[in-house]
Amino acid sequence: MGTERALARVTLNPELRIGDVDPRLYGSFIEHLGRAVYGGIYEPGHQEADEDGFRRDVMQMVRELKVPLIRYPGGNFVSAYRWEDGVGPRDRRPRRLDPAWRSVETNQIGVDEFVSWCRKVDAEPLLVVNLGTRGVEAAVDLLEYCNHPGGSYWSDLRRSNGSLEPHGIRSWCLGNEMDGPWQIGHKTAAEYGRLASETAKAMRRIDPGIELVACGSSHQGMPTFGEWEETVLDLCYEQVDYISLHSYYGNPEGDTRAFLAKSLNMDGFISSVVAICDAVKARKRSRKTLFLAFDEWNVWYHSKEADRRQDPWQVAPPLLEDDYNLEDALLVGCMLITLLKHADRVKIGCLAQLVNVIAPIRTVTGGGSWRQTIYYPFYHASRFGRGVALDVRATSPSYEDREMGPVPLLEAVATHDPDAAAVTLFAVNRGTDTDLRLEGDVRGLPGYHVLDHLVMVGEPRDANTLSEPERVVPRAAGSARVDDGVLVAYLPRLSWNVIRLRGPR
């Protein structure tokens, strides 16, 4: 059967503002899980290791992504973590059993080393405090250690450990997925909301300039979703700045159309949480608007069977090492577009995770590294998706999905950087057998022309590997052009597209 062709339309106009794009929307995540830390960012003795044991090849790829914010140290790991184990002389640090991932934690990397690595890759840390097995005191001690200049026990300990200047960490998460029965120290919404409120108040006494993220539901399918957010925010609304959202999607049935529809679930999740936040705001008669931190999101399903076969209590076992293909990259692209569509309220995003563990970057311990397919949509959005997000008012044919209903073939959003006179259109063609002719009204952008049209396309299961690292990569092979105020482009079936326009300055 031949490939069909259909018509889709967008409008590119700077007046159609959604909101400013916070650079932290393109954050990521490093957890003490699997080979994210040991064998991922840190591998002393490797030929690419720097003087601190960090892999230069990994740092280069992270810098290319321009990741502004990196969440650490978890994740489920943090809910039984003693942060003090990871500071001071390495030969005195204890080896601990990590009950979250049933691994052995050597504590060779801790907060000081992680902050140092973040500086090397031009990122800021987003630290998570343990509200599972610990609480207010440990959180306040960690904040004092990181941010107080000196003259107190914990700040002087940091100085004696080699960090004379404060780390100056501005962003903090109050625990992780505390609604989940799998979480060490799981709590009810009322228990967590009270603890989050008291922890936030104590932390702000140490450093009033920090910003805080409260735990929302672990995912939209949780039986307590909605009720959890409402109860938690009723108890800590005025003490926090963000509430978190987490979503992972998989395709175990191998149904590409159903899989690519799942970003619509993410869109509904965001809208629901915004509505709950605003309802609490109204009920409290608050003047403060709460923002969202989508601080875990990705595709995750390929590695789950292999993970079940792992023996427990290893050091840095290969866990959650998904091998990503083209259709995974397309859904990641749709999820990035969804985040941009909510740029007015979603200000922090963390692709989970960054290296080896459900990650865009993969390494071989003692060997090479490569970019997975999902690297490229994230790279494009982070590099070019700056400025102001624009509603493109897209229209296209659709297909019917059992769960999500009508699903448009075209998923699209644009950003406008007025200082650079640049507009970037991000577009996914979900069609499995349909190319799209895209027509865009660009009369609101007089003098703009197409700079380039990047396309990533292939078969759904095509993937990159160490031996074939460029099997699926974007190429400047698109057809986009502007004629008489109309943008015209062809979007191949199952493709990720980036169309960059530049105007007079």
N, C-alpha and C positions, 0 to 999 in steps of 0.2 A: 504494500500500500504506500503510495507517495505521500509526501509531506504537504499538508494543507497550508493556506495562508489566510490570515484574518487581519482586521484593522483594529488598532488601539489608538487612543488619543490622550494627550496630556496638555496642560497649560503651564508654561513657565513664566511666572510674573512675580517680581519681588514684593508686590503688595499682598500676596497670598501667604502671609507669615504664619507659621505655627509657633515658633519660639526660638530663642537663642540656643545654639548647640553648645552645651557645656563640654569642654574637651575631655572631662572625666567620663563621658559616655563611652569612651573607648578604652576603659580600664580593663584589667585582667586579674589573674588570681594565681597564687602559688601556695599550695598546701603541703604540709609534711605528709605526703601520701604517695606511695609508689616511688617512681623515679623522678618526681617533679623537682625535688631538691638535690638528692644524692644521685649522681649520674645524669642529672638534668642541668640545673644552673651551676652545680658545684661538683667538680671532679678533679681534686688535686692529683697530680701525676699524669694527667692527660696531656697530650702534645699541644692542645689548645688552651691549657690552663694558664691563667695569669698568676701574679705573685701571691694572690689571695686564694687560689684554687678555683676560681670561677672560669667557666669555659668561654673563651673569646668568641668562638663561632656562634654560640647561643646568644651572647650579648649583642653581637652584630645584628642578628635577625630580630631581636627584641627592639633594638634601637630603630631599625627600619620601620617597625610597626608604629613607632611614636606613641607607645603606651604611656599615658600620663599618670596612672594610678594603679597600684597592684595590691590586692587584698592578701593578708597573711596573718596567722599561720594556718588558718582553717576557716570554714569547713568543720566537718565532724571532729577532726583532730583536736580542735581548740577546746572542746568541752571537757577534756580531762587533762589539759596541758598545764604544767607548771613552768611559767615563763622563766623563772629564776634558774632552771636547769640549763638554759641555753646561753648564759652569760659567764664571763670569767675565763680562766685558763682552760683550754680544751681538754687537757689531760685530767682535769678534775670533774669534768661534767659527767653526770650519771647516764647510764643506759637504762631506758624505761620501756616497759610494755605499753604500747598504744592500744587501748581497748577499742577505739573506733574502727581502725583498719587492721587490727590483729597483727601488727608489725612491731619490730623493735626499733625504737627511736634512739639514735646515738647522741643527739643534741650537739653535734659538731657545727651546726648552723643554728643561730639564735637571732634575737632581735638586732644586735649590733651588726652582725654580718649581713643580715638581710637589708638593713638600711644602707649599708655600704654598697651592696650590690645594686640597690635601687638607684643610688646616685650615679653608678657607672652606666646605667641604662637610661638615665634622664627621666626617672619616674619618682613619684612620691608613694610612700607606703599608706595603705589603709589597714590599720591594725585592728584585730578582733580580740576582745577580752573574753575570758572564760567565765561564763555565767551558768555553766553546768555544774561542775564540782566545786567551783569557787564563787566569788562574788565581789562585793564592794571593795573590800580591803585589797585584794590582789589587783583589781583594776586600777585603783588609785596609786598603788605602789608602782605599777608598770608605767603609768602616766608620769609620775614623779621621776622615775628612772629615765624616761625618754625626753621629757620636756623641761624639767626644772634646771636652771643654770648651774646651781651648785650650793653647797652649804647645808645640805641635808643628807641623810643616810643613803637613800637610793640614788640621788643625783651624784653624790660623791663616789658611789660605787661605779656608776657609769664612767666617771672621769678616770677612776683608777683602772678601769678596763680598757682605757685608750681613747674614749670618745670625750674629748675635753669640752666640745661645744654641744649644746642640746640637739637632739635629733629634730625637734620642732615638728612633730607629727600632728597634722591638723585634723585628720579624719579617722573616726573610730567606730567600730561596730560593737553593739552591746549583745554579744553572744551570737550563736549560729543555730538556726532551725530549731528553736526551743519548743516548737509545737510538735516535733516529730518523736514518736515513741522509740525510734532507733537512737535518739540523741542521748549521750551520756548526761545524766542530770536533767532529763526531760521534765518540763513543768507545764502546769495548766496556764491558760491565758492570764488569769488573775495573779497567780504566783509570779509569772514572768513579768507582767506589767508593773507590779510593785517593785520587783528587784531592778528592773530597767530604770524606773523612775528614780529610785534611791541611788543607784550607781551613777546615773547621769548627773544628779545634783552634786554628789561628792566629787566627781571628776571635774565639773565646772568650777568648783571652789579652788582646785589646784591650777587649772588653766581655763579661764573663761572664754578663750578664743577658739576652742575646739568645736567640731561639729560631730553629731552623733546619729547613728543609724540604729533604729529599733528593728527587732526581728518581726517580719510579717510571716505569712504562711509559707511553708516549704514549697508548695505548689498549689495550683488552683483546685486540684482534685482532693485535697485534704478534707476530711469530713467536718473539720472545724473552720474551714475557710470562710471568711466574712465575719463570723462571730469572734474568731481570734483577733482579727484586726481591730474590730470595734472595741473589744474589751481592753486590749493592750493600749490602744490610743486613748481610751477614756482615762487610763491611769497615768500615762506619760506624755500626752500630746504636747504640753508646753515645755517639756524637758528635752525633746529630741527634734531633729531637723529633717529626718528621712525615715521611711519605713521600707523594708527590703522585700523583694520578690525574687523567687527562684523558679526556673523552668528548664527542663531537659526533655528532648523529644527523640524518639527512635522510630525505626522502620523494620521491625522484626518480620513483618509479613511480606516485605519487598514490594509494597504498593507505592510507586513513585508519586502518583497523583494525590493519594491520601496523605502521604508524608509531607509533600510540599504545601498542603493546606494547613499544616499545623501552626504556622505563624499567625493564622487568624485566631487560634486559641490564645496565643500570647497577647494579641491586640485586645481581646476581650478581658483577659486577666488584668491588664494595665487599667483599662477603663473602669473595671469594677473596683479596684483598689483606690483609684482617684475619687470615685463616688463615695466610698466609705470615709476616706480622709475628709472630704468636704462636708459630709454629714456630721462627723464628729466636730469639725470646726464650727459648723452652724449651731449645733446643740450646746457647745461650750461658749458660744458668742465670742470666739477667739478672732483676733485680727491677723493671726499667723497662718500662712498657707504651708502645708506640709508637702515636701517633695518626695520622689521615689528613687530608691537605689535598687536597680535590677542587678544585684551583685553576684548572681550565678545564672548563667544561661549558656546553652550549647546543645549540640546533638550528642547523645550518649546511649549506645546500645550494643555496638559491635563487640566490645570486650567482656560483656557480662558473663558469658559462659566460661571463658578462659579464667576469669577472676574466681569463679567458684571452685576451680581445680587447684588454686594456689595453696600451698602449705602455710599454716600460720607461723608467726613469730620469726619472720625473716627480716633482715635489714634491707630496706628499699627494694621490695619485690616489684616485678613489672605488673602493676595494677592499672586498670582503666586506660589501657593503651589502645584506643580506638584507631583503626586504620580508615581514614576518611576518603570518600570518593566524591565524584562530581555532584550527585544529588544532595549529599551532605553540605557541600559548599553552597548550593543553591538555597537550601533552607537557612543556612547561616546568613546568607545575603538577605533573604526575606525577613529574618529576625532583626538584622541591622536596620533595614528599612522601617520595620515596625517601631524600633526604639526612636528613630528619627521622627516618625510621625507623632510621637508623644514627647518631643523635645521640650515642650513647655513645662512638663511635670517630671519627666525622668531625667535626672541630672547626673546620676552615676550609673555606669554599667560595668560589669566585670565578666568578660568572656572566661568561662571556667573550663579548662585552666590554660596555662601558657606553654608549658614544656612537658612533653611525654604523656601526662595524665589528661585524657580527652583534650588534646592540645593541637594548636596549629604548627608547633615546632616539635620535631622528633629527633632523638639522638640514639646512637648505639654507645653503650658504656665501653669506653676505650676506643671508640671508632668515630664514624662520621655523623653528620646531621643533615636534615632536609626539611623543606617546607611542605606541609600537607595541603590538600586542596582548600581547606577552610582558611588558610593563611591569607589568601588573596582577596576575598571580599572584605575581610577585616582590615587588611592593608589599605585597600582603596578607600574605605569609609573613613578610616583614621587619618589618612593623608589628605583626602580631598573633601571630606564631609564636614567642613568647618564653617562657622559663620552663623547663618540663620537657616533653619529648616523651613521648606516651602511645601504647602499643599498643592500637589500638581493636578488634583481633580481628575484622576485617571478613569478612563472608561475602556472596557475591553470585553470580548466574549468571555464566558465562564463555563465551568463544568460543575457538576453536582457531586458533592461529597457526602457520604452517609452521616458523618459526624458534624461537619461544619456547614453543610448546605451549599449555596452557590459560592464558587471559588473563582475569582477572576484570573484569567491567564496572565495578565500583567500585574505585577506588584512593583510600585514605583514611588519614589520621593525625590526631592531635589534639595540642594543647599545653595545658599547665596553668600559669597564673601564679598561685601561691597568694597572693602579696601583693596582687594586684588582684582576687582571687576571680573569675578569668576562665578559661574554657575555650574554645578555638577548634578547630572541626573543619574540616579542609581535605579536600575530596572532589572527584574527577573522575568523571563518568560517561562511560566510553569508548564506550558503546553508540551505534552510528550510527542505529539505528531503535528504540531501547528506552529509555523513561523508567524511572526507578527510584523505587519507594516505599521510602524509607529509614526504618527503625525502629531507634532507639537505646535501649539500656538505660542510663538515667541515675540509677538508684537510688543509685549511689555519689556523687551530687552533690545531696544534699537541699537544697531551696530555690533551686536554679538555674532560671533562666528564659532564654528566647531573647531576646537583645538585637537581633540582626538576622541576616538570611540574604541574603547577597550572591550574585548569580548572573551569570555571563557566558556567553552562549549565542549561537548564530547558525549560519550555514552554514560548512562547513569552510574555504572559501577567502576568507571575509570578512576584510578588512584595513582598517587605518586609514591615512590619507594626510594630507599637509599640508592638502589642500582638504576632507577629510572626516575630521577627527582623532578623532571620537567615534562612528564607525560600530560598533566593537566595544568596549564598555566594560561593567564590572560595574554592576548595578543592584540596589537593595534591593527585589527583587521576589519573594524566596523565600517559601515557605509554612511554614517550620519553626515548630514549637511543641512545648511539653512538656505532656503530659497524663498524670497519675498515674504519674510515674516513667518515662515513655516519650517519647523524642524522635521526632517524626513529621515527615518532610519529603519533598517530591517533587523529584527531581533530573532536569531535562530531559535528553534525549539530547544528547551532545556538549556538556557543560557543566562549567564550573569553579564550585565552590560553596565559600563560606566561611560557616559557621554559628557565630556567637559567642554564648556563654552567659555569664551573669553571676550570681553567687551572693551570699548575705549576707556582710557584712564586719564 
